[in-house]
């Protein structure tokens, strides 16, 4: 298998990683049942392809995703850059409960719990998964910085913050990566965060670069086609009239895919995200998730597709035509705090 190119995470002092990472969330939750043997084979395929940034979070499976990754991490610790996240609190006795915690005591406990579940002494990249505006950044980022000083974390990251918030946090301690949703369907991050990241030398790590699978054509209406345990059934963009309108937006993606001989057409959507690096002048490392080796190999191959200026122009209007929000509740996204 041809290995993908590499970049530096967060500038010259950061680790060398593949230009595409791996989002492990769907292995444990949110996207229906998982074949664990196939998922482990997919992780092996990731390393074979040069996909070395492995992304998880304590919320995924309520810790189960970190535990699932632990044997893989132990076997390949020196080959991967391991990222996990804190901030979204869950309760075992209430599956629907969610709260955002950024207080220092919670951060330190969350880090210790993730270290234990992952079976490591140091987390390479530790993200604040969501921002609680009620907690000053000096307190929460300061607590994260203490984890770096203690050797429990190497680099810090944030998720779903605005450009001003990124600058504020970076002034407390250098931020290596910003993880936010970014795709042909979701471009909120360009309002202020992309420019700030480019200015500060922060790596942009797009999650859901394939629109939670909608851009792959894997489903056309989540409410009708996906299982009851799949959270996309509750996402406004993927059901009913919104889904019908949004499916029609994929026609130019398919046309461009045919011109490149790209199979599936989702490779074009992923190539578009990869090419944001050249468009905006910053390092971009998307983290598509999959549980299949074949899809992993297709995703990695998308890093070698270069779209022309005319093709980029044809894809440009899509995000502005998308019907429906990213989440039923957008209050904990960066868009809710954009001025």
Secondary structure, DSSP 8 states (H G I E B T S, - for coil): -----EEETTSTTS-EEESB-EE-HHHHSSBS---HHHHHHHHHHHHHHT--EEE--TTGGGGHHHHHHHHHHHHTTTT-EEEEEE-EEEETTEEEEEEE---HHHHHHHHHHHHHHHT-S-EEEEEE-S--TTS-HHHHHHHHHHHHHTTSEEEEEEES--HHHHHHHHHHS---EEEEE-SSS--GGGTTHHHHHHHHT-EEEEESTTGGGGGGTS-S-HHHHS-TTBGGGG-GGGSHHHHHHHHHTTHHHHHHHHHHT-SSTHHHHHHHHHTHHHHHTS-B-B----S-HHHHHHHHHGGG----HHHHHHHHTHHHH--S-SSS--TTSGGGG--
